[in-house]
């Protein structure tokens, strides 16, 4: 580049930058010019000031969460007087005509139940439609019409890491919201039944929250909270709470409406997920190929049909086992008296065993 061209750039550029700077300042401090000249930058919704507020979600769901007081009067005299036991819990209105889901232990053996809505209405004529001790759920009915209903989404599948909000009346402090995330799904160890599974989360759940709503950040019902499973550990724990998933709670509710009770199929064994080598699967990544049989009930249908401990079930009714929970749920939903065909692997050999599903007996004591 020649010296003449360099001199020309040195002569032109400084005034040019100064002029651009002055023009920018004039436009920036003049609202009319700024809006006309500068492009309108649409800020993403996730940068708005209301992003971290769940107020809209709570306002959708909270009117459908009720407070439940139950009272049981013992007939056994103590100091020549009758004893009264009171329970405090929460409930979720599932239909506009008054069906309410709550925890079974909230209304167990209750002689009187009172339901209080968030708008102050009180219902004393409360009917217990039915209950299910395995899921610790009970279905109530109040004589109301056009009641607020909890938002639901049958397609929603809760995932680990989802933000959730627990709504209830802990310690009778009034409706309270606590927030957390789903820590795990499919928990069965606390239920003492393979026909149940729980959501684990770190949202605070205390006495009075039982039977309340667990919602997601859209205000949609995720599950029915329960303090009962937490107290079974009988230790002081922090950040571990449980809820019955909405899909399972809905199935229980529908059966209680139709039959007044939940009838489950029973085969009489415990099944453990195993891989292709027959080893127990303890992670989320190893493919599951079957259920290892153990703890056979000598009076159960499986033992009577010829199944043995250490058998591996690889197919049920022609369907391969890749999700043990779904398989056990299928068995539980099978009508007692139905014949099911099982493909079993025993000592490396495949066998076909047909057995008749019995009814699972529930101890309500």
C-alpha positions, 0 to 999 in steps of 0.5 A: 500500500502506497504512502498516499493511500495510508495518509488518506485513511489516516485523514478519513478514519478518525472523523468517521469514527467520531461521527459514528459515535456521536450518531450512536449517542444521539440515537440512544438517548432519543427514544423516538429515534432509537425505536425507529432506527435500532431493530426491536430485539425480542427477548426470549420468554425465559429471560422475563422477570416472571420466569421463576414464578410458579404463581400461575401454576399454583392458581390453576391447581390450588382451588382444587386442593381441600383440607380434610378433618376426620374423627374416630371415636373409640368404643373402648373406655379409658378413665370411664370416657370415650376416646377421640382420634382426629386426623388432619389431611388434604385432598384433591378434587378430581371431578366437578361433581365432587370426587376427591382423592386422598390418602387412606390413612387420613380417613381410616376408621373415621366416624366423621369426615369434614371437607373444607374448600379453599373458598371456605365452604364446608361439607359434612356429608362426606361419602367414602366410595372406597379405598386401596391400602396398597397405594394408601389411597381413598376416594371420597364424594361430596354433594357439590356441583361445579367444583374446581377441578385439578388440571390433569394430562393423561399423556404427561410422564414424570421424569427425574429432574422435573420441578414439582410443587406440593400443595396441602395443609401441613400442621393445619397452618393453611394451604401451603406450597413447597417446591422440589424436584423428582428425585426418582421414579418407580420406588417400591421398597416402601410399599411392601408390594410389587403392584405399587410404585412411588415418586420420590421428591425433595419437596417438603411433606409434613403431617397434613400434606397427606392426600394433597396435590403434587403438580408440575410447573404448568399446574398439572397433577403429577401425583398424590402426596403421602407422608405415610410412606415417609413415616414408615422409615421411623427415622428423622429424614430430610429431603425425601418425600413420596407421592403416588403417580397420577396415572396409578391414582387415576386407575385406582379411582376409576376402579373404586367408582365402578366396583367400590374396591380394587381387585388385583390379580395374584400369582404368588411370587416375587420377581427381580429384573435380570439381564441376559446373564441372569444377573440382577439389574440395578441400573437404568442402562442394562437391558432387562430380559426377564424376571427372576422368580423367588419367594414362591407362595406354596399356596399360590397359582405359580407354585401350583402350576409348576414354577420353581425358585430361580426360574426366569420369566421371559414372556407373559402372554406372548409379550417380552419383558423389558419393563418389569413394572409394566409386566407386574402391572399387567398381571395385577390388572388381569381379572382373577380366573384368567389363564395366562401363558408364561415362557420360562427359562429353567437351567438354560431350557425354555418351558411354557407354563399356563396358570390361572390368576388368583385374586390378591387378598388384602389385609386391612388391619 
